[in-house]
Amino acid sequence: MTEPDHSPAVETATNGFEALGLRPELLAAIVGLGYEEPTPIQAQTIPLLMEGRDLLGQAATGTGKTAAFALPILQAITVGETHPETSALIIVPTRELAIQVSEAIWRYGRELGVKVVALYGGQPIFRQLQALSHGVHVIVATPGWAIDHIHRGSLSLGGVRVVVLDEADEMLDMGFAEDIEAILEQVPPERQTVMFSATMPPRIDAIARRHQRDPIRIRIARTASVDGSAPLVRQTAYVVSRHHKAAALGRILDIEAPTAALVFCRTRIEVDQLTETLTARGYRAEALHGGMSQEQRDRVMGRLRSGTAELLIATDVAARGLDVDLLTHVVNYDVPSAPESYVHRIGRVGRAGREGVAITLAEPREQRQLGNIERLTKQKIAVEKVPSVAELRSRQMELTVASLRTALDTDDELLDPFRTAVQSLRSEFDALDVAAAALKLVHDASGATIDEAEIPDVSLRPERPARPVRDHGGERTPTNGATARIYIGLGKLNQIRPGDLVGAIANETRLSGKEIGPIKVADRFSIVGVPESAVDEVIEAIRKTTLKGKKATVRRYSEDGSEVRESREARPGTGPKPWNKPGKPAKQYGGQGRPRR
Ligand code: AMP
């Protein structure tokens, strides 16, 4: 691996962002994060948001939408006040996203000394109250918690100039429509209202009509560069948590054994880290930086061509204009920020009738983006499981044996000195043992025996078809597979609302709001539908967490109530009756006696 050359890269790094007119502190933060140019949604929305326009943007996770709304917010904050007034309120569906967004705002606004607080369940409220009492520039909250604080009088929203509703469709799916309306009523009417949503069902339009002023509508354009015909390459995706990504990629590459691969990362920092990780795994990996001169690039390409390097790790900017006919694999280390970028990237393999492979690593939340890409390209991306240790071992053995075969097929004379050595060993050892020991040495030297741990499969829907875009009209129906029901021993009398259940489950498991439901909240208990494949995970997660500060009894709920009887906690007939059965009114749940553990 050559030393990455940063100096010229820094020169060009902020060009795209500078042109947007961002303040120097933000540009410095962006350079520090290794962003090289604005993503499409950022390029389109940042100037408009800085003008104060309302915006309705269609963008999913992974498109860079957080920075798209965060940077204009930070551009406008007044710094240096000891007790700042809150000027921006960001509402997000889940705790996970609240944390993610508040951290992103903190990172972007670091040099400005921005004060940001995230309000969500599962943390001591006094900490939130304390932060609020000192004054913050930006509040990121889940709808339920924003409402709780409004009721407590701990949120002062009179100075709010921007409200952002992030993942608005997800919030509606989670049953937060009323909460959102109530929150919007509390902020000054002259504020700017920004809404992002991965899909645009009519209900989103309705909110826009009621609460936005002449919003600009933006959608990641399906540009002319995309003719709907991605090249014919084998396209696969692996869903892995961020934590396991580098290890997963290492393993996938071990199995794929590419001759020459281009790996795309979002940032140059990621490029450097991944180059280091893959080099440590025994790959000849080279980092390609945006600021490299043509000569430097040519040298790197030369190394790829001669086989001195087998992996090229690059950002989109760095890979621009590469002559890459020899590539066998393209890897998206993240789901690209726009489907068009995916098409552009994978267009680099499978040229001239050669076989090409496109591999994409997606974090659980980015699975939706894969669906967008499938829709755009009208091609299927097969979601596969990260190879297990056993699969890896067997593939490694295959590769060792294959290299032995190649050696056996090579020029006979080259083996002569080794034959002499084997002859002498044969007087002491069995010929089979000699061959086995030699093979073991080769195998070990290839790095095939390093310790490996299993990488958890976090894909809920292996081989999942593209998710159709649709409006559920308030009904939540899981998108795929059988639905199972879960009994949760808290209900209306414990102040539980459907949104609390969806929020808790979406926060604690890999399910999204759309996959949770239907939900019935009775006085003393609730029944929640979840995909059959996720039942154990959901039960485990709810057992570990609290709902409205209380631990809940939770178990699988079967249609015939057998679980209830099995648990010997309720007399037959006193447990909750199956719901959704024809002719059974929903109110049968109210006060009908609660099965106890
Ligand atoms: P988001 O869609 O906001 O969840 O962002 C997805 C990821 O893209 C995050 O890890 C961001 O740090 C990253 N990101 C956002 N903007 C850029 C950019 N202009 N260049 C590179 N990475 C970015």
Boltz pocket constraint, residues with backbone or C-beta under 6 A from the ligand:
constraints:
  - pocket:
      binder: B
      contacts: [[A, 34], [A, 35], [A, 36], [A, 37], [A, 38], [A, 39], [A, 42], [A, 60], [A, 61], [A, 62], [A, 63], [A, 64], [A, 65], [A, 66], [A, 67], [A, 266], [A, 267]]
      max_distance: 6.0
